Amino acid sequence: MTDWLDWPFFEPRHRELQAHLAKWCSANLGDDHHDDVDNACRTLVAQLGQAGFLGLCVAEGDTAPDVRSLAIARSTLARASGLADFAFAMQGLGSGAISLFGSAEQKAEWLPKVSSGRAVAAYALTEPETGSDAANIAMRAERDGDGWVLTGEKSYISNGTIADVLTVFARTGSTEDGARGISAFIVRGDDPGLSVAERIEVIAPHPLARLKFDRVRADPLGSEGDGFRIAMQTLNLFRVTVGAAALGFARRALDEALDFATSRRLGSGVLADNPMTWDRLAGMKMAVDTSELLIARAAWQQDMGEADNRRAAAMAKLHATDEAQKVIDAAVQMHGGLGVTKGAKVEELYREIRALRIYEGASEVQRMIIARDLLKEHRS
């Protein structure tokens, strides 16, 4: 299902990327049942780096990553392997603030390592007491001689158990300053003050952790007090790609449903002969195609340098993740008992999709962004 790439939002290089990556996925990715998820993620990062795909995640000079390429990569990887998509995406999110706001020295030190797969990246914003309410983070950053040290905890940090470099957000001002009192920092994963306080197990296994910072040395990223803006711009850069990953999961679910419907015996025919199946398949295809349209529009707008792309990005992320949940649920229902059997692809997809409606801005947050922007436009 690559016909969406023929739309005028995309260029020949995007179609070439999809074909190249799809071929690589077929040759290199198997199932996602790993005994050691940490080692599996490190291996995937190394493989993606060696193949040259992680270069899509980092900036070239002063140019931000191409969002259409990121969306194509994530939808293609997610269709093949949720863990491979995760490994790719976190290299982008974890280093995104460095790409957008890092100094020449910071970019030179970290971006080649991230793009080659020699360094695993992480993005540390969420805390035990703050999820969507990022403006109220409590981690403290204090001056220590010529540098800074961080003290506190971060939670639900993807790649937290294996990160070599982390973008961390901490409070340099008072709590009354709110978002204005937050700054961004780069932290090395091997700092002796950084430890894994808890490994967090979730329904789709990822290297997720609660991290403890005990006077961890940190390198300032951007200007002091500018951390909240850096965090939000980084999330916005990759928000459309979360929808693209959901699209990849939905496409795979539709493919699995079509294969099952056309082979599963039902009476004297097959499941695909049943009008109820037609209705279900039609709804799944509608959901996939509308998600494609919203993702393509939002990614194109972002690459074209639209002044404010937040509403389009929020719509793409919200619709694609919510609709993918419905598509996968329909595929599970169609499979019957097999659909909830551990090891079945649709059962795996059912576990993979759920987190996408929460991370990088929950669905409720996306609705707020859309509504506020719409009202602002109406009142102006």
C-alpha positions in Angstrom: 0.0 0.0 0.0 2.3 2.8 -1.3 -0.1 4.6 -3.6 -0.2 7.6 -1.1 3.4 8.3 -2.2 2.1 9.2 -5.7 0.3 12.2 -4.3 1.8 15.6 -5.0 2.9 16.0 -1.3 5.9 13.7 -2.1 8.9 13.7 -4.4 10.7 10.9 -6.3 13.3 10.7 -3.5 10.5 9.8 -1.0 9.3 6.9 -3.2 12.8 5.7 -3.5 13.3 5.8 0.2 10.2 3.7 0.8 11.2 1.1 -1.7 14.7 0.9 -0.3 13.6 0.7 3.3 10.9 -1.9 2.6 13.4 -4.1 0.9 15.8 -3.7 3.9 13.0 -4.6 6.3 12.2 -7.8 4.4 15.8 -8.8 4.5 16.7 -7.9 8.1 13.6 -7.8 10.4 11.9 -10.9 11.9 9.4 -11.2 14.7 9.4 -8.9 17.7 9.6 -11.7 20.4 12.9 -10.9 22.1 14.2 -12.4 25.4 16.5 -9.3 25.8 14.8 -6.2 24.6 17.7 -4.0 25.6 20.1 -5.9 23.4 17.6 -6.1 20.6 17.2 -2.3 20.6 20.9 -1.7 20.6 21.3 -4.2 17.7 18.5 -2.5 15.8 20.0 1.0 16.3 23.4 -0.3 15.0 21.8 -2.0 12.0 19.7 1.1 11.1 22.8 3.2 11.5 25.0 1.0 9.3 22.3 0.9 6.6 22.3 4.7 6.6 18.7 5.2 7.7 19.4 7.0 11.0 20.8 9.9 9.0 17.2 10.9 8.3 16.8 11.6 12.1 19.4 14.3 12.4 19.8 17.8 10.9 22.2 18.5 8.1 23.8 21.9 8.8 21.1 24.3 9.7 18.3 22.3 8.0 15.9 20.4 10.1 15.2 16.7 9.3 12.8 16.1 6.4 9.5 15.2 8.1 8.1 13.5 5.0 11.1 11.1 5.0 10.7 10.5 8.7 7.0 9.7 8.3 7.7 7.3 5.4 10.4 5.6 7.4 8.3 5.2 10.5 5.2 3.9 8.7 7.4 1.4 6.8 9.3 0.2 9.8 6.2 0.0 12.0 4.5 -2.2 9.4 7.4 -4.6 9.7 8.4 -4.3 13.4 7.2 -2.2 16.2 10.6 -2.4 18.0 12.5 -1.3 14.9 10.2 1.7 14.6 10.8 2.5 18.3 14.6 2.2 17.8 14.5 4.6 14.8 12.1 7.1 16.4 14.0 7.5 19.6 17.2 8.3 17.8 15.3 11.2 16.3 13.5 12.4 19.4 16.5 11.9 21.7 18.7 14.0 19.5 16.1 16.3 18.0 16.8 19.2 20.4 20.5 18.9 19.6 19.7 19.1 15.9 17.5 22.1 16.4 19.2 24.0 19.2 22.7 22.6 19.7 25.9 24.5 19.3 28.3 23.6 16.5 30.4 21.7 19.0 27.4 19.8 20.5 26.2 18.8 17.0 29.7 17.7 16.0 30.1 15.5 19.1 26.7 13.8 19.1 24.9 13.8 15.8 27.4 11.7 13.9 27.3 9.1 16.7 23.5 9.1 16.7 23.2 8.8 12.9 25.8 6.0 12.7 24.1 4.0 15.5 27.2 4.3 17.7 25.2 6.2 20.4 21.7 5.4 21.6 19.7 8.6 22.4 16.9 9.4 24.9 14.5 12.3 25.6 13.9 12.9 29.3 11.0 15.2 30.0 8.4 13.2 32.0 8.6 12.9 35.7 6.8 10.7 38.3 4.4 13.6 39.2 4.2 15.3 35.8 3.1 13.7 32.5 1.2 16.0 30.1 1.8 18.9 32.6 5.4 19.4 31.5 5.5 23.1 32.6 5.6 21.9 36.2 8.6 19.6 36.2 10.5 19.5 39.5 14.0 18.3 38.6 16.5 20.9 39.7 19.5 22.1 37.8 22.1 24.0 39.9 25.3 25.7 39.0 28.5 23.9 40.1 31.6 25.9 39.4 31.7 26.5 35.6 29.0 23.8 34.9 25.6 22.5 36.0 24.5 19.4 37.9 21.0 17.8 37.9 19.2 16.3 40.8 15.8 14.5 40.7 14.0 11.8 38.8 12.6 11.2 35.3 10.0 8.5 34.6 8.8 6.5 31.6 12.0 7.4 29.7 12.3 5.4 26.5 15.8 4.0 26.1 16.4 4.8 29.7 18.1 1.5 30.4 20.5 1.8 27.4 21.0 5.5 26.5 24.4 6.9 25.7 23.2 10.5 25.5 20.1 12.1 26.9 18.3 15.4 26.3 17.1 16.3 29.8 14.8 19.2 30.9 15.3 20.6 34.4 14.2 23.6 36.5 16.7 26.5 36.7 14.2 29.0 38.0 11.6 28.8 40.7 8.4 26.8 40.6 6.5 30.1 40.3 8.2 30.7 37.0 6.4 27.7 35.4 7.5 27.1 31.9 9.9 30.1 31.9 12.0 28.4 34.6 12.9 25.3 32.6 16.2 24.8 30.7 17.5 22.0 28.5 20.7 20.0 29.0 22.7 17.2 27.4 23.7 14.3 29.8 26.1 11.4 29.1 24.6 8.0 29.9 27.7 6.8 31.7 27.7 9.7 34.3 28.2 8.0 37.7 25.3 10.0 39.2 22.8 8.6 36.7 21.1 5.3 37.7 18.1 3.2 36.7 15.8 3.4 39.7 13.2 1.2 38.2 12.8 -0.7 35.0 9.2 -0.2 33.7 7.5 -3.1 32.0 4.7 -2.2 29.6 2.4 -4.3 27.3 4.7 -3.8 24.3 8.2 -4.4 25.7 10.6 -1.5 25.3 13.6 -0.4 27.3 11.6 2.0 29.5 12.8 3.2 32.9 12.5 5.6 35.8 15.9 7.3 36.2 17.5 8.9 39.2 19.8 11.9 38.9 22.2 12.5 41.8 24.2 15.6 40.9 24.7 14.5 37.3 27.0 16.7 35.2 25.1 18.4 32.4 25.9 20.4 29.4 23.5 23.4 28.7 21.5 23.1 25.5 20.2 26.4 24.1 19.6 29.4 26.3 18.8 29.3 30.0 15.1 29.4 30.6 14.3 28.3 27.0 13.9 24.6 27.9 10.1 24.4 27.6 10.1 26.0 24.1 12.9 23.5 23.1 10.9 20.6 24.5 7.7 21.6 22.7 9.4 22.3 19.3 11.2 19.0 19.5 8.0 17.2 20.2 6.2 19.1 17.4 8.9 18.1 14.9 8.3 14.4 15.5 4.5 14.5 16.3 3.4 13.8 12.7 5.7 10.8 12.7 3.9 9.2 15.6 0.8 9.2 13.4 2.9 7.7 10.7 3.9 4.8 12.9 0.3 4.3 13.8 -0.5 4.2 10.1 2.1 1.5 9.6 0.5 -0.6 12.3 -2.9 0.0 10.8 -1.7 -1.0 7.3 -0.3 -4.2 8.7 -3.5 -5.0 10.5 -5.5 -4.5 7.3 -3.1 -6.7 5.4 -3.4 -9.4 8.1 -7.2 -9.1 8.0 -7.3 -9.4 4.2 -5.1 -12.5 4.2 -7.2 -14.1 7.0 -10.6 -13.2 5.4 -9.6 -14.6 2.0 -8.3 -17.9 3.5 -10.5 -18.6 6.5 -13.2 -21.1 5.6 -16.8 -20.1 6.4 -19.5 -22.6 5.3 -19.1 -23.3 1.7 -17.0 -20.2 1.1 -14.5 -18.0 3.0 -14.9 -15.2 5.5 -14.4 -12.6 2.7 -17.7 -13.7 1.1 -19.6 -12.4 4.1 -21.2 -8.9 3.8 -20.3 -8.2 7.5 -16.7 -8.7 6.5 -17.1 -6.3 3.6 -18.4 -3.7 6.0 -15.5 -4.2 8.4 -12.8 -4.1 5.6 -14.3 -1.0 4.1 -14.2 0.8 7.4 -10.6 -0.2 7.9 -9.6 1.0 4.5 -11.4 4.4 5.0 -9.5 4.8 8.3 -6.1 4.1 6.7 -6.7 6.4 3.8 -7.9 9.4 5.8 -4.9 9.0 8.1 -2.6 9.0 5.1 -4.1 12.2 3.9 -3.7 14.0 7.2 -0.2 12.8 7.7 0.9 13.7 4.2 -0.6 17.2 4.5 1.0 17.8 7.9 4.4 16.5 6.9 4.4 18.5 3.7 3.4 21.7 5.5 6.2 21.2 8.0 8.8 20.7 5.3 7.5 23.7 3.4 8.2 25.9 6.4 4.6 26.8 7.4 4.7 29.4 10.1 2.6 27.4 12.5 2.0 23.7 11.9 0.8 22.7 15.3 -2.9 22.2 14.4 -2.1 20.0 11.3 0.4 18.0 13.2 -2.0 17.5 16.1 -4.8 16.4 13.8 -2.5 13.9 12.0 -1.3 12.4 15.3 -4.7 12.3 16.9 -6.6 10.8 14.0 -4.0 8.3 12.9 -3.5 6.9 16.4 -7.2 6.8 17.3 -8.2 5.2 14.0 -5.3 2.7 14.0 -6.6 1.5 17.4 -10.0 0.9 15.7 -8.5 -0.8 12.7 -6.4 -3.2 14.8 -9.3 -4.0 17.1 -11.4 -4.8 14.0 -8.6 -7.1 12.8 -8.4 -8.9 16.2 -12.2 -9.3 16.2 -12.1 -10.8 12.7 -9.4 -13.3 13.8 -11.6 -14.6 16.6 -9.7 -16.6 19.3 -6.6 -16.4 17.2 -6.6 -12.6 17.5 -6.0 -12.7 21.2 -3.5 -15.6 21.1 0.0 -14.6 22.2 2.3 -14.7 19.2 -0.3 -13.8 16.6 0.6 -10.7 14.6 -2.7 -8.9 15.3 -2.3 -9.6 19.0 1.2 -8.0 18.9 -0.2 -5.0 17.0 -3.0 -4.6 19.6 -0.3 -4.2 22.3 1.9 -1.9 20.2 -0.7 0.6 19.2 -2.1 1.6 22.6 0.9 3.6 23.8 0.8 5.9 20.7 -2.4 7.5 22.0 -0.5 8.6 25.1 3.1 9.4 24.4 4.4 12.6 22.8 1.1 14.3 23.7 -1.9 12.3 24.6 -5.1 12.4 22.5 -6.7 14.8 24.9 -3.8 17.2 24.5 -4.0 17.1 20.7 -7.7 17.9 21.0 -6.8 21.0 23.1 -4.2 22.1 20.6 -6.7 21.8 17.7 -9.6 23.5 19.5 -7.5 26.4 20.8 -6.0 27.1 17.4 -9.4 26.9 15.7 -10.8 29.4 18.2 -7.9 31.7 17.9 -8.3 31.7 14.1 -12.1 32.3 14.4 -11.6 35.2 16.8 -8.9 37.0 14.7 
